[in-house]
Amino acid sequence: MNKISEVFGTNVFSDAVMRERLPKEIYKQLQRTIKEGKHLDTAVANVVANAMKDWAIEKGATHYTHWFQPMTGVTAEKHDSFISPTEDGRVIMEFSGKELIQGESDASSFPSGGLRATFEARGYTAWDATSYAFIKERTLCIPTAFCSYGGEALDKKTPLLRSMEAINRQALRILRLFGDETSVGVRTTVGPEQEYFLVDKEMFDKRPDLLYTGRTLFGAKAPKGQEMDDHYFGTIKTKVAKFMQELNEELWKLGILAKTEHNEVAPAQHELAPIFTTTNISADHNQLTMELMQRIAKKHGLVCLLHEKPFDGVNGSGKHNNWSMSTNIGKNLLDPGDTPHENAQFLLFLCAVIAAVDDYQDLLRISVASAGNDHRLGANEAPPAIVSVFLGSELAEIVDSLEKDAKYGKKEKEIWKVGVHTLPRFPKDSTDRNRTSPFAFTGNKFEFRMLGSNDSISDANVVLNTAVAEILRQFADRLENCKNFNTELHNLLRDTVCKHKRIIFDGNGYDDAWVKEAEKRGLLNLRTVPDCLPYFLHEKNIALFTQHKVFTETEMHARYEILLENYCKILNIEARTMIDMSKKDLMPAASAFSKVLAETLYIKNQCTCDPDTFYEEQTLKKISSLCAEMYRKTEALEQTLTALASKHLDELGKAKYYRSEVCAAMTELRSVVDEAENVMGRKYYPYPTYGDLLFGVR
């Protein structure tokens, strides 16, 4: 491979490419659109489109697509070629400004949550000029938003862009109060750490559960799991290293700042971490990263698993959403300063985040809710389903002194006041990390650790951005008309800490005592999707999103319906896959093993000598009993699914039924099958085992 600096961003229509290829005035007008949201004139768009087309064709592209992120959780694209017919029977390569700015797509097959009828097919894509176009497999990909004919958002990006504008508006109000007249924009930045599993493709292809659901629905624990902690940060296997090398190269070509790679805790588990970038670009990059992981893995005889819990008994995979706020001139608003003025501003933004997490803990939980993540949250590997904030000892002491109007630090001779005293400059890593915390301050950013591996980061960041925007709005309203700014600021921060200190917790989130303590504090423990989703439509949450113009109430109801429907569909597919595997493979395998045991027992009993048949007798009795129980549990699961049709439940009722009745029947069937696996001879079990899957990549 060439030097990284030479290949980085070579497949991106980046700022440098635009500066080189666009006329100076056109470039300036495009930059105003990107940075200030100004309308892009059609004449300007035509010039940009032509330059983009010429560049893409030089790179070997033949088609273009409006690349968008519908509410299916994956990306979507419809390819159109650049060709246009001429009168003499030839073709020319064309791409207009209109085609760049807006596309039309059949929206009838994408989830809409009732936003439009099935026969209403028209949907529109609109160019997100702040996210650079790129080339993927000979196609020019133009990042876009996706909406219905009536203008309702049908995607993940539209509300994300709206939420970024909301926090920009309110954060600028705060900066002006602190005398910052230079900054013209505040953007949120994200660096999502991506966890994933790699398994051998031949073994993957022999597991119907992995093929249909992305996780193993059956599987007894291997003799060895992660208990030795020898995989974490261990030497990367040759095959995996080659995959990682090609993945990095392809990511770098797309301008994706892939930085850190290592083995994770569980066998066959790994992690990739990028450098921070603007939130909507980071969301695009993370979707591309997951897509490339899965595609490149297959080239190396591997399959990349992005399910939150592909294997029972070992760690699942999450995605750590490292979130911060920065001005357009690069000032991190969550970075403590050197002067009383700077520290006061830092504390205000810090307290705004604390208050936002407390007031909207339900929405944060909902933003990571999925059937897959229900298996992971609260286990001894991931943060609990209870949302809390970890600050570290030094910041916790500062916040405590704010609450009590008390002295801070041993050298202070008087009560510490915001805007008057300078905080001791503390290093960014002045306290140990808390891996059990769902929302931890880690120096100059917050790490939201509840996201599932397969999640789009857009959902969580929509909530974070909008919730913090709302608190900043409240702060600005209070401070803009006060008589003494420093006094009112001090009182505001003290009041905020007193009101929201319940959300701050620096202890062990895995401890059972925390569940009881959280309940005393009035914190929510929303363990499953049906538990948390109803909160989405609570009055305060509808008010939050509608007032900041992130969602309309109609769009919120649509998303609520989509999330419930998706949850039910996933569990239905999993249950039917279990039934299919049990009937067609597992029971026949157990029966075949029983037959061999019975025949061996018969032959031994015919011997004139006195053979020892204890193994055959006891194992035959055991496997026959398990096979019969397997049949009963399979029938019970099938009957549980069938019974749902006669209950006439609404979508939430169905979700609750799946959670309580169907999941319970699935658990019972799995328990029997996994026990049978431990009894059967290896060659009779029809699928690759956990040992094969977790340790099969050499």
MILOFI-540499 format. One record per residue (C-alpha): x, y, z; residue in three letters. Coordinates in steps of 0.25 Angstrom, whole numbers, plus 5000, padded with zeros to 4 digits. Example, Ala and Ser with C-alpha at 12.3 -4.5 7.8 and 13.67 -1.06 7.14 Angstrom:
<atoms>
504949825031ala505549965029ser
</atoms>
This chain:
<atoms>
500050005000met500450144997asn500750245009lys499450265017ile499550415015ser499550395000glu498350305000val497550375011phe496250435005gly496550394991thr495150344989asn494550464995val494050594988phe494650674999ser494950815002asp496250804996ala495650744983val494550854983met495550964985arg496450914973glu495250884963arg494250994966leu494351134961pro494751224973lys493351294974glu492651164973ile493451104984tyr493151214993lys491651204991gln491751054993leu492451085006gln491451185011arg490351075008thr491150975016ile491551065028lys490351155029glu489251075023gly489051175012lys488151135000his488951074988leu488651144975asp488351054963thr489451114955ala490451084966val489850944968ala490050914953asn491550954953val491750874966val491050754960ala491850754947asn493150764955ala492750654964met492350564952lys493650594944asp494450554957trp493650424959ala493750384945ile495250404945glu495250314958lys494550204949gly493050234954ala491950204944thr490750224953his490250324964tyr489350294976thr488650374987his489250304999trp488250305011phe487950245024gln486450195025pro485850155038met486250005035thr487550035042gly488450015029val488750095018thr488050105004ala488350144990glu487750144976lys488850154965his488650234953asp489750244942ser490250374937phe489950334922ile488950424914ser488550384900pro488850474888thr488150494875glu489150414867asp489050294876gly490150314885arg490250354899val490850464907ile491150474922met490350574929glu489950604944phe489150734947ser489050814959gly487650774961lys488050624961glu489150664971leu488150744981ile486950654980gln486550514976gly485350434976glu485150294981ser484050194983asp483750204998ala482650094998ser483549985004ser484250065015phe483650075029pro482850195031ser482050165043gly480750205036gly481250335031leu480750295017arg479950185011ala480650075004thr480150124990phe480750254993glu482050224988ala482750354986arg483950394994gly485050494993tyr486550504996thr487250634999ala488750664998trp489450685012asp490550775007ala491250775020thr491550625018ser492550605006tyr492150514994ala493050394992phe493250274982ile492850134986lys493050024976glu492950104964arg491850184969thr491750334973leu491050334987cys490350464991ile490050465006pro488550515007thr487350525016ala486050445012phe484650505014cys483250475009ser482450544999tyr481850625010gly483150665016gly483250565028glu484550505031ala484650365027leu486150345031asp487150355042lys487950475037lys486850585036thr486550585051pro488050575054leu488250705045leu487050775052arg487650735066ser489050795062met488350925058glu487550925071ala488850915080ile489551015071asn488451115073arg488451105088gln489951085090ala490251215083leu489251285092arg490151245104ile491451275097leu490951425095arg490651435110leu492051405112phe492551505103gly492851415091asp492551495079glu493551425070thr492951285069ser491851265058val491451125061gly491451015071val491550865066arg491450735073thr492550635070thr492550485072val493550375072gly492850245072pro493650125077glu493150005069gln493149855075glu492949735066tyr493149585065phe493949515054leu493549365051val493949265040asp493049275028lys492849125026glu492449105040met491549225039phe490849175027asp490449045035lys489749125046arg488249155041pro488149245054asp489349335050leu488849335036leu487449385039tyr487649465052thr489149495054gly489249425067arg489249285072thr487949235077leu488549105083phe489949075088gly490549015100ala491649085106lys493049045101ala494048985111pro494749115110lys494149255109gly494749385113gln495049355127glu496549355125met496549495120asp497549455110asp496849505097his496749655102tyr497849735095phe498549605091gly499349575079thr498449595067ile498349465058lys498949465044thr497549455037lys496949555046val498149655044ala498049645029lys496549675030phe496849795038met497949845029gln496949845017glu495849905025leu496750015029asn497250045015glu495850055010glu495350135021leu496550235019trp496150245005lys494850295009leu495350395018gly494950315031ile495850345042leu496150195047ala497150205058lys497150095068thr496949945066glu497049825076his496449695082asn495349715091glu495049635104val494249515097ala494849415088pro494749455074ala494349595078gln495049725073his494849875073glu495149995064leu495250135069ala495250265060pro495650405063ile494550505066phe493850575055thr492550655053thr491350575057thr490650555044asn491850525037ile492250425048ser490850355046ala491150345032asp492550285034his492050185044asn490950135035gln492050125024leu493050055034thr491949945038met491649925023glu493149905019leu493449815031met492349725026gln492849725012arg494349715014ile494149605024ala493549515014lys494749535005lys495649475016his494749355018gly494149425030leu492749475035val492649605043cys491549595054leu490949725058leu489849675067his489849725081glu489949585087lys490349475077pro490749375087phe490249345101asp491149345113gly492249435107val492249585105asn491349645095gly491749765086ser491449915088gly491750045082lys492350155091his491850285086asn492850395091asn492150525090trp492550665092ser492250815087met493250905080ser493151045074thr493451065059asn494851115063ile495150985070gly494951025085lys494450895092asn493250945102leu493450825111leu494950855113asp495250935126pro495951065124gly497051145131asp496251265136thr495051285145pro494251325133his494651205125glu494351105136asn493051175139ala492651145124gln493151005125phe492350975138leu491051035131leu491250935119phe491550825129leu490350845137cys489450855125ala489850715121val489650665135ile488250725135ala487950675121ala488250535124val487450545137asp486250605131asp486250515118tyr486850385124gln485650315118asp485950365104leu487350325105leu486950185108arg485950185097ile487050235087ser487850105089val486550015090ala486549885082ser486249735083ala487749705082gly488149815093asn487149755103asp488149635104his489349725107arg488949845116leu489049805130gly489949685128ala491349685134asn491949745122glu491149865118ala490549975126pro489249955133pro487849995127ala487850105138ile488450235133val489450305142ser490550405140val492050375145phe492850505147leu494150445154gly494550485168ser495150625165glu493950675157leu492950615167ala493650695178glu493450825170ile492050795168val491850755182asp492450895186ser491550965177leu490350895183glu490750925197lys491351065194asp492551005201ala494051025200lys494750955189tyr496150905191gly497050915203lys497651055200lys496251125199glu496051225210lys494651265206glu493451205200ile493751175185trp492951255175lys492751225160val493351335152gly494251385163val495151275167his495951185157thr495851035158leu497150965160pro497550925146arg497350775146phe497850675136pro496850615126lys497050475132asp497150515146ser496250395151thr496050255147asp495050215137arg493750145141asn493350035131arg492050015138thr491550155136ser490550175124pro490950325123phe492350355127ala493150485127phe494550455121thr495350575121gly494750675110asn493550585106lys492450495110phe492450345107glu491050285105phe491350135106arg489950085104met489850075089leu489749935083gly490849895072ser489849895061asn489150035065asp489250155056ser489850265065ile488850365060ser487750325069asp488550345082ala489150475077asn487750525073val487350515087val488650565093leu488750685084asn487250725087thr487250695102ala488450785104val487950895095ala486650895103glu487450915116ile488351025110leu487051095105arg486651095120gln487951145125phe488051255114ala486551305117asp486951315132arg488351385130leu487951475119glu487151575127asn487851565141cys488451685148lys489751615153asn490251515143phe491251445152asn490351435164thr489251385156glu490151285149leu490651235162his489151215167asn488751155154leu489851045155leu489651025170arg488151005167asp488450915155thr489350825164val488350815175cys487250775166lys487950675157his489050615167lys488250485167arg488750445153ile490150455158ile490750325162phe492250285163asp492050145168gly491950005162asn490750005153gly490749845153tyr490449835168asp489049795172asp489149905182ala489150005172trp487749965166val487149985180lys487850115182glu487450165168ala486050135171glu486150215184lys486650335175arg485450325166gly486350275154leu485750185143leu486050045141asn485550015127leu486049875125arg485349845111thr484749905099val483349895103pro483749955117asp484350085111cys483650115098leu482350175104pro483150285110tyr483450335096phe482050395095leu482050455108his481650605108glu482950655112lys483650575101asn482750625090ile482950765095ala484450755095leu484550705080phe483350785075thr483850915081gln485250905076his484650855062lys485450725062val484150635061phe482750675058thr481750595067glu481350515055thr482750475053glu482950435067met481650345066his482250285054ala483550255060arg482850195072tyr482050095063glu483350055055ile484150025067leu483049935073leu482749865060glu484249845058asn484349785072tyr483249685069cys483749645056lys485149615061ile484549525072leu483649455063asn484749425053ile485649375064glu484549285070ala484149225056arg485649205054thr485749125067met484549045063ile485149015049asp486448975055met485848885065ser484948805056lys485848795044lys487248775050asp487248765066leu486248665069met486648575057pro488048585062ala487748545076ala486848435071ser488048385062ala488948385074phe487948305082ser487848205071lys489348185071val489348165086leu488148065086ala488847985075glu490147985082thr489447945095leu488647835088tyr489947775082ile490647785095lys489547705102asn489647595092gln491147575096cys491347445104thr492347525113cys491747615123asp491947755116pro491847885124asp490747965117thr490548065128phe490948185118tyr490048135107glu488848115117glu488948245125gln489248335112thr488148265105leu487148295116lys487748445117lys487648475102ile486348405100ser485748485111ser486348615106leu485848585092cys484448565097ala484548695105glu485148765093met483848725085tyr482948775096arg483648915097lys483648925082thr482148905081glu481948995093ala482749105086leu481949085073glu480649095081gln481049215088thr481349285074leu479949235069thr479249285081ala479649425078leu478749435066ala477549415074ser477849525084lys477549645076his478649725083leu479149865079asp480549875075glu481049905090leu480149785095gly480849695084lys482249745089ala481949715103lys481349575099tyr482649545091tyr483549595103arg482749515114ser482149395107glu483049365094val484349395100cys484049305112ala483649195103ala484949215095met485849215107thr485149085112glu485449015098leu486849065098arg487149015111ser486748875107val487548875094val488748925100asp488748815111glu488548715099ala489748775092glu490648735104asn490048595104val490148565089met491448515082gly492148625075arg491948575061lys490448565064tyr490148705067tyr489748775054pro490448905056tyr491748965058pro491848985073thr492249105082tyr493649055082gly493749045067asp493149185065leu493949255076leu495249195074phe495149145059gly495849265053val497349235052arg
</atoms>
